[in-house]
């Protein structure tokens, strides 16, 4: 369709007229502040005037169209909630609950050594009163006297405090003394008496399918290789007739898991050549996901009970949360009249192995006078060994009517990806060890594995019962 130029001119003029009419109906209102700002620009320097213009423009805010809506929301909120929660403009006020102190913090505060107050203060007060009654020259003399006396008294006090802070005997003794009170306050309502031993047995999941709440898994455990009396003092002399207890407590039930327990009537004789305690535990694997506590209360037997002496008195904790590989740990603790050396193993991602030995029927018998040592170890820490049996100088091995051999210890921790080694050694009269036989057992999560050890004069059946470890207390 063709359109003539005259028709297009008429349309454009019509649109221009309509636009002018609309602009006349809605004139644009200029802000009064614009005139003021122009005047300021003319009278002031360009930079300063521009800064002031920006400031004035930012301060002049247009009226928000939703301000009326905000006031309605505020009024409605105040009508409904103000009586309970305060005004609409109030900010949240959540009171902070005081943090409960950890047992370690409470013990640390309890163990802080209190400084002894100087007994010179009373004399100082008397001398101040004397200064008021005497002249200036007397005051100078007394000040010099106070300085000399107080300095010597302060020196003695610092020496006494330093000796208390640095003496490990006092520190460990204080820690062990308050351990029972702390334990009873925290755990007695849930786990019984302080003297109770653990009620959780080994081989817990060897044959039994675990319940959901027990959730047993391969986990970090603590291997206890040996404990020995490394040094003695205070007038003690070798040999020592030692009795008492050594126990370890873990997160499972916080009860005593005995590793040494001898009454006064059945002391162990320690010599300078053989200062190792004959350990009889633990009775189950020691869980190391939380700190464990070693409780030591050992005594040296005297002629009478009144002459007995405390050899070691400890309550020390051990934890290892950073190891990614199993490792050997050696720790020393001085207390009372001795220095105790602990040889431990942090075993990662591990399971529990319970070992039993029996003389195989028809294979022979254990000969009298044959001195033997039976060890267990893991491949990751091959240098350290758990002594399962040491016939000792008397060369006695207790064999029951059915051939079972009574072991000193029978629970060992093994990495789930590792192997357990069981070895029998013959010990000569001069203490030389000769390997008779050894076997390796691959770690399992459950069930039993069997093998044999051939000693020449008889054959031993070896049974290893595997079990997972759980932090859960007891079956429900």
C-alpha positions as CSV (number, residue, x, y, z in Angstrom):
1,X,0.0,0.0,0.0
2,X,1.5,3.3,-1.0
3,X,1.3,6.3,1.3
4,X,1.8,9.9,0.2
5,X,4.4,12.2,1.8
6,X,1.7,14.7,2.8
7,X,-0.1,12.0,4.8
8,X,3.1,11.1,6.7
9,X,3.7,14.7,7.6
10,X,0.2,14.9,9.0
11,X,0.7,11.9,11.1
12,X,4.0,13.2,12.6
13,X,2.5,16.6,13.4
14,X,-0.4,14.8,15.1
15,X,2.0,12.8,17.3
16,X,4.1,15.8,18.2
17,X,1.0,17.7,19.2
18,X,-0.2,14.8,21.3
19,X,3.2,14.5,23.1
20,X,3.2,18.3,23.9
21,X,-0.3,18.0,25.3
22,X,0.7,15.1,27.5
23,X,3.8,17.0,28.8
24,X,1.6,20.0,29.6
25,X,-0.7,17.8,31.6
26,X,2.2,16.2,33.7
27,X,4.9,18.8,34.2
28,X,8.2,17.5,35.7
29,X,8.8,19.1,39.2
30,X,12.3,20.2,39.7
31,X,13.8,19.8,43.2
32,X,14.5,23.0,45.0
33,X,17.8,21.7,46.1
34,X,19.0,21.8,42.5
35,X,19.0,25.6,42.4
36,X,20.9,25.7,45.7
37,X,23.5,23.3,44.5
38,X,24.0,25.3,41.3
39,X,24.6,28.4,43.3
40,X,27.1,26.6,45.5
41,X,29.0,25.3,42.5
42,X,29.4,28.9,41.2
43,X,30.7,30.2,44.6
44,X,32.9,27.4,45.7
45,X,35.7,25.4,44.1
46,X,34.6,22.7,41.7
47,X,35.9,19.7,43.8
48,X,34.5,20.9,47.1
49,X,31.2,21.8,45.5
50,X,30.9,18.4,43.8
51,X,31.5,16.6,47.1
52,X,28.8,18.7,48.9
53,X,26.4,18.0,46.1
54,X,26.9,14.3,46.4
55,X,26.4,14.5,50.2
56,X,23.2,16.5,49.9
57,X,21.8,14.2,47.1
58,X,22.4,11.2,49.3
59,X,20.8,12.8,52.4
60,X,17.6,13.6,50.5
61,X,15.7,10.4,50.3
62,X,12.4,10.0,48.5
63,X,9.5,8.8,50.6
64,X,9.2,5.0,50.4
65,X,5.8,3.9,49.1
66,X,5.8,0.9,51.4
67,X,6.5,2.8,54.6
68,X,2.8,2.8,55.4
69,X,2.7,-1.0,55.0
70,X,5.7,-1.3,57.4
71,X,3.9,0.6,60.1
72,X,0.9,-1.7,59.7
73,X,3.1,-4.7,60.1
74,X,4.7,-3.2,63.2
75,X,1.4,-2.3,64.8
76,X,0.0,-5.8,64.1
77,X,3.1,-7.5,65.6
78,X,3.0,-5.3,68.7
79,X,-0.7,-6.1,69.3
80,X,-0.1,-9.8,69.1
81,X,3.5,-10.4,70.5
82,X,4.6,-7.3,72.5
83,X,3.3,-8.6,75.8
84,X,5.4,-11.8,75.5
85,X,8.5,-10.7,73.6
86,X,8.8,-6.9,73.9
87,X,8.6,-4.3,71.2
88,X,8.8,-4.8,67.5
89,X,12.2,-2.9,67.3
90,X,13.8,-5.1,70.0
91,X,16.7,-7.3,69.1
92,X,17.0,-11.0,70.1
93,X,18.4,-11.4,73.6
94,X,19.4,-15.1,74.2
95,X,21.1,-15.5,77.6
96,X,24.4,-17.4,77.4
97,X,24.6,-20.5,79.7
98,X,27.8,-20.8,81.6
99,X,30.0,-23.5,80.1
100,X,30.4,-26.5,82.4
101,X,34.0,-27.0,83.2
102,X,35.6,-30.2,82.0
103,X,36.9,-32.7,84.6
104,X,40.5,-31.9,83.5
105,X,39.9,-28.2,84.1
106,X,38.5,-28.8,87.6
107,X,41.5,-31.1,88.4
108,X,43.9,-28.4,87.1
109,X,42.3,-25.8,89.4
110,X,42.4,-28.2,92.3
111,X,46.1,-29.0,91.7
112,X,47.3,-25.4,91.6
113,X,50.0,-24.9,94.2
114,X,49.0,-22.3,96.8
115,X,51.7,-19.9,97.8
116,X,52.4,-19.7,101.5
117,X,51.8,-16.3,103.0
118,X,54.8,-14.6,104.6
119,X,54.6,-14.6,108.4
120,X,56.5,-11.3,108.3
121,X,53.4,-9.3,107.7
122,X,52.4,-9.1,111.3
123,X,55.8,-7.7,112.3
124,X,55.5,-5.2,109.4
125,X,52.2,-3.9,110.8
126,X,53.8,-3.4,114.2
127,X,56.7,-1.5,112.7
128,X,54.4,0.8,110.8
129,X,52.7,1.7,114.1
130,X,56.2,2.3,115.6
131,X,57.0,4.7,112.8
132,X,54.1,6.9,113.7
133,X,55.5,7.3,117.3
134,X,59.2,7.8,116.3
135,X,61.1,10.4,114.3
136,X,62.1,10.5,110.8
137,X,65.6,9.0,111.4
138,X,64.0,6.0,113.1
139,X,61.7,5.6,110.1
140,X,64.7,5.3,107.8
141,X,66.3,2.6,110.0
142,X,63.1,0.6,110.2
143,X,62.6,0.8,106.4
144,X,66.0,-0.6,105.9
145,X,65.3,-3.3,108.4
146,X,62.0,-4.2,106.7
147,X,63.7,-4.4,103.3
148,X,66.3,-6.7,104.5
149,X,64.0,-9.0,106.5
150,X,61.2,-9.1,103.9
151,X,63.7,-9.8,101.1
152,X,65.1,-12.8,103.0
153,X,61.6,-14.0,103.9
154,X,60.4,-13.6,100.3
155,X,63.5,-15.5,99.0
156,X,62.6,-18.4,101.3
157,X,59.0,-18.3,100.2
158,X,59.9,-18.4,96.5
159,X,62.3,-21.3,97.1
160,X,59.6,-23.2,98.9
161,X,57.0,-22.5,96.2
162,X,59.4,-23.4,93.5
163,X,60.2,-26.7,95.1
164,X,56.5,-27.6,95.4
165,X,55.8,-26.7,91.8
166,X,58.7,-28.7,90.4
167,X,58.5,-31.7,92.6
168,X,56.7,-34.4,90.5
169,X,56.0,-36.5,93.6
170,X,53.7,-33.8,95.0
171,X,52.0,-33.2,91.7
172,X,51.2,-36.9,91.0
173,X,50.3,-37.6,94.6
174,X,47.8,-34.7,94.6
175,X,46.3,-35.9,91.3
176,X,46.0,-39.5,92.6
177,X,44.6,-38.4,95.9
178,X,41.6,-36.5,94.4
179,X,41.1,-39.1,91.6
180,X,38.7,-41.2,93.7
181,X,36.6,-38.2,94.7
182,X,36.4,-36.9,91.2
183,X,35.5,-40.4,89.8
184,X,32.8,-41.0,92.3
185,X,31.3,-37.6,91.6
186,X,31.2,-38.2,87.8
187,X,30.6,-42.0,87.4
188,X,29.5,-43.6,90.6
189,X,25.7,-43.1,89.9
190,X,26.1,-44.9,86.6
191,X,28.9,-47.5,87.0
192,X,28.9,-48.5,90.6
193,X,31.6,-48.3,93.2
194,X,35.1,-47.0,92.6
195,X,36.7,-50.4,93.4
196,X,34.5,-52.3,91.0
197,X,36.2,-54.2,88.1
198,X,34.8,-54.2,84.6
199,X,31.9,-56.5,83.9
200,X,32.4,-56.6,80.2
201,X,34.0,-59.8,79.0
202,X,36.3,-60.5,76.2
203,X,35.0,-62.4,73.1
204,X,31.9,-60.3,73.2
205,X,31.0,-60.6,69.5
206,X,32.9,-63.8,68.6
207,X,29.8,-65.9,68.3
208,X,27.0,-63.3,68.8
209,X,25.5,-61.1,66.2
210,X,25.7,-57.5,67.6
211,X,22.6,-55.5,68.2
212,X,22.1,-52.2,66.5
213,X,22.9,-50.0,69.5
214,X,26.1,-51.9,70.2
215,X,27.6,-50.9,66.8
216,X,30.9,-52.7,67.1
217,X,33.6,-51.7,64.6
218,X,37.4,-52.0,64.3
219,X,38.6,-49.2,66.4
220,X,41.6,-47.7,68.2
221,X,42.8,-49.8,71.2
222,X,45.6,-49.7,73.7
223,X,48.2,-52.5,73.9
224,X,50.0,-52.8,77.3
225,X,53.4,-54.5,76.7
226,X,55.2,-54.0,80.0
227,X,55.5,-52.0,83.3
228,X,58.7,-51.9,85.3
229,X,60.2,-50.2,88.3
230,X,63.1,-48.3,86.6
231,X,64.5,-46.4,89.7
232,X,64.0,-46.5,93.5
233,X,65.0,-44.0,96.2
234,X,64.1,-43.0,99.7
235,X,66.2,-45.7,101.3
236,X,64.7,-48.6,99.4
237,X,67.0,-51.5,98.3
238,X,66.7,-54.4,95.9
239,X,65.1,-56.9,96.0
240,X,61.6,-55.5,96.6
241,X,58.5,-57.5,97.8
242,X,55.8,-55.7,95.8
243,X,52.0,-55.9,96.2
244,X,49.1,-53.7,95.2
245,X,47.2,-53.0,92.0
246,X,47.6,-51.5,88.5
247,X,44.4,-50.9,86.5
248,X,43.3,-49.1,83.4
249,X,39.9,-47.4,82.9
250,X,38.4,-46.6,79.5
251,X,35.3,-45.0,78.2
252,X,33.3,-48.3,78.0
253,X,32.4,-48.5,81.7
254,X,35.1,-46.5,83.5
255,X,35.6,-49.4,85.9
256,X,38.9,-51.1,86.7
257,X,40.4,-53.3,84.0
258,X,43.0,-55.1,86.1
259,X,46.5,-55.6,84.6
260,X,48.3,-56.3,88.0
261,X,46.7,-57.4,91.2
262,X,48.6,-58.9,94.1
263,X,47.6,-59.1,97.8
264,X,50.1,-58.6,100.6
265,X,50.3,-62.3,101.2
266,X,51.4,-63.0,97.5
267,X,54.0,-60.4,96.7
268,X,56.1,-60.4,93.6
269,X,59.8,-60.2,94.2
270,X,61.4,-57.6,91.9
271,X,65.2,-57.5,91.4
272,X,67.5,-55.0,89.8
273,X,68.1,-57.5,87.0
274,X,64.3,-58.2,86.5
275,X,62.3,-55.2,87.7
276,X,59.2,-56.0,85.4
277,X,55.8,-56.6,86.9
278,X,54.1,-59.9,85.9
279,X,51.0,-58.5,84.2
280,X,47.8,-60.5,84.2
281,X,45.6,-58.3,82.1
282,X,43.8,-56.6,80.6
283,X,40.8,-58.9,80.6
284,X,39.4,-57.3,77.5
285,X,40.6,-54.9,74.8
286,X,41.1,-51.3,76.1
287,X,39.3,-48.8,73.9
288,X,41.3,-45.7,73.0
289,X,38.7,-43.4,71.3
290,X,38.7,-41.3,74.5
291,X,41.5,-40.8,77.1
292,X,42.2,-43.8,79.4
293,X,43.4,-43.6,83.0
294,X,46.1,-45.7,84.6
295,X,45.6,-46.2,88.3
296,X,48.7,-47.4,90.2
297,X,48.8,-48.2,93.9
298,X,51.9,-50.3,94.7
299,X,53.5,-51.0,98.0
300,X,56.7,-52.5,99.3
301,X,56.1,-55.1,102.1
302,X,57.9,-54.5,105.4
303,X,58.4,-56.8,108.4
304,X,55.0,-55.5,109.7
305,X,52.2,-53.6,108.1
306,X,53.3,-50.5,109.8
307,X,56.6,-50.8,108.1
308,X,55.1,-51.1,104.6
309,X,56.0,-48.3,102.2
310,X,54.2,-46.8,99.2
311,X,56.2,-47.6,96.1
312,X,54.1,-45.7,93.6
313,X,50.8,-43.9,93.7
314,X,49.5,-42.6,90.4
315,X,46.3,-41.7,88.5
316,X,47.5,-40.5,85.0
317,X,45.7,-40.3,81.7
318,X,46.9,-41.3,78.2
319,X,45.4,-40.4,74.9
320,X,46.4,-40.7,71.3
321,X,44.0,-39.2,68.7
322,X,46.5,-38.2,66.0
323,X,48.2,-41.5,65.1
324,X,47.3,-42.8,61.7
325,X,49.6,-45.9,62.1
326,X,50.1,-48.1,65.1
327,X,53.1,-47.1,67.1
328,X,55.1,-47.9,70.3
329,X,54.9,-45.4,73.2
330,X,57.2,-45.2,76.2
331,X,56.2,-43.1,79.2
332,X,57.8,-42.4,82.6
333,X,56.0,-41.4,85.8
334,X,57.8,-40.6,89.1
335,X,55.8,-40.9,92.3
336,X,56.6,-41.6,96.0
337,X,59.7,-43.8,96.0
338,X,60.0,-45.0,92.4
339,X,60.0,-44.2,88.7
340,X,57.6,-46.3,86.7
341,X,58.2,-47.0,83.0
342,X,55.2,-47.9,80.8
343,X,55.7,-49.5,77.4
344,X,52.4,-49.1,75.4
345,X,51.1,-49.6,71.9
346,X,48.6,-47.4,70.1
347,X,46.9,-49.9,67.8
348,X,44.7,-48.3,65.1
349,X,41.6,-49.8,63.5
350,X,42.0,-52.9,65.5
351,X,40.1,-56.0,66.7
352,X,40.4,-58.1,69.9
353,X,42.1,-61.5,69.8
354,X,41.7,-64.0,72.7
355,X,44.4,-66.7,72.7
356,X,44.1,-70.2,74.4
357,X,46.6,-73.1,74.4
358,X,46.1,-76.7,75.0
359,X,48.4,-79.8,74.9
360,X,47.1,-81.9,72.1
361,X,45.8,-85.3,73.4
362,X,48.1,-88.2,72.6
363,X,51.0,-85.9,71.4
364,X,53.0,-86.1,74.7
365,X,53.1,-84.0,77.9
366,X,54.8,-80.9,79.1
367,X,58.1,-82.0,80.7
368,X,59.0,-80.9,84.2
369,X,61.9,-78.4,84.3
370,X,61.2,-77.1,80.8
371,X,61.3,-73.3,81.1
372,X,59.4,-71.5,78.4
373,X,58.1,-68.1,77.3
374,X,55.1,-67.7,75.1
375,X,54.8,-64.3,73.3
376,X,52.2,-62.6,71.1
377,X,52.9,-59.6,68.9
378,X,51.6,-57.7,65.9
379,X,53.4,-57.2,62.6
380,X,53.2,-53.4,62.9
381,X,55.1,-53.3,66.3
382,X,57.2,-56.5,66.0
383,X,59.9,-55.3,68.5
384,X,57.4,-55.2,71.4
385,X,55.8,-58.4,72.7
386,X,53.0,-59.3,75.0
387,X,54.1,-62.1,77.4
388,X,51.4,-64.7,77.6
389,X,53.3,-67.1,79.8
390,X,56.7,-67.1,81.6
391,X,57.4,-70.3,83.5
392,X,60.0,-68.4,85.6
393,X,62.8,-69.7,87.7
394,X,60.7,-72.4,89.2
395,X,60.0,-73.8,85.7
396,X,56.4,-74.6,86.5
397,X,53.7,-74.5,83.9
398,X,50.1,-75.1,85.1
399,X,48.4,-77.7,82.9
400,X,44.9,-78.7,83.7
401,X,43.4,-82.2,83.5
402,X,42.1,-81.6,79.9
403,X,45.5,-80.3,78.8
404,X,44.7,-76.5,79.0
405,X,47.6,-74.3,79.8
406,X,47.0,-71.5,82.2
407,X,48.3,-68.2,80.7
408,X,49.1,-65.0,82.5
409,X,47.4,-63.0,79.8
410,X,45.4,-63.9,76.8
411,X,43.9,-60.7,75.3
412,X,45.8,-58.9,72.5
413,X,44.8,-56.1,70.0
414,X,45.5,-56.6,66.3
415,X,45.0,-54.3,63.3
416,X,42.1,-55.5,61.1
417,X,44.5,-55.5,58.2
418,X,47.4,-57.1,60.1
419,X,48.5,-60.4,61.6
420,X,48.9,-61.9,65.0
421,X,52.1,-63.8,65.8
422,X,52.2,-66.5,68.5
423,X,55.6,-67.8,69.4
424,X,56.9,-70.4,71.9
425,X,60.5,-70.0,73.1
426,X,62.7,-72.2,75.3
427,X,64.7,-70.3,77.9
428,X,68.1,-71.8,78.9
429,X,69.6,-71.7,82.4
430,X,71.5,-68.6,81.5
431,X,68.4,-66.8,80.1
432,X,69.1,-67.4,76.4
433,X,65.9,-67.8,74.3
434,X,65.6,-70.3,71.5
435,X,62.5,-70.3,69.2
436,X,60.7,-73.6,69.2
437,X,57.8,-72.7,66.9
438,X,55.6,-69.8,65.9
439,X,52.4,-69.3,63.9
440,X,50.7,-66.3,62.2
441,X,47.0,-65.6,62.2
442,X,45.3,-63.1,59.9
443,X,43.0,-60.8,61.8
444,X,39.2,-61.4,61.5
445,X,36.1,-59.6,62.8
446,X,34.6,-62.7,64.4
447,X,34.7,-66.5,64.8
448,X,37.7,-68.7,65.8
449,X,40.9,-69.8,64.0
450,X,42.9,-72.9,65.0
451,X,46.5,-74.0,64.4
452,X,49.3,-76.0,66.1
453,X,52.7,-75.4,67.6
454,X,55.1,-78.3,67.6
455,X,57.6,-78.4,70.4
456,X,59.1,-81.8,69.9
457,X,58.1,-83.3,73.2
458,X,54.4,-82.3,72.6
459,X,52.1,-80.4,70.3
460,X,50.1,-77.4,71.4
461,X,46.7,-76.6,69.9
462,X,46.3,-72.8,69.5
463,X,42.9,-71.3,69.3
464,X,42.4,-67.5,68.5
465,X,38.9,-66.1,69.1
466,X,38.3,-62.8,67.2
467,X,35.9,-60.1,68.2
468,X,35.0,-56.6,67.2
469,X,35.1,-53.9,69.9
470,X,32.2,-51.7,71.0
471,X,32.0,-48.5,73.2
472,X,28.5,-49.6,74.2
473,X,28.3,-50.7,77.9
474,X,26.1,-53.8,78.2
475,X,23.5,-55.7,76.2
476,X,20.0,-54.3,76.6
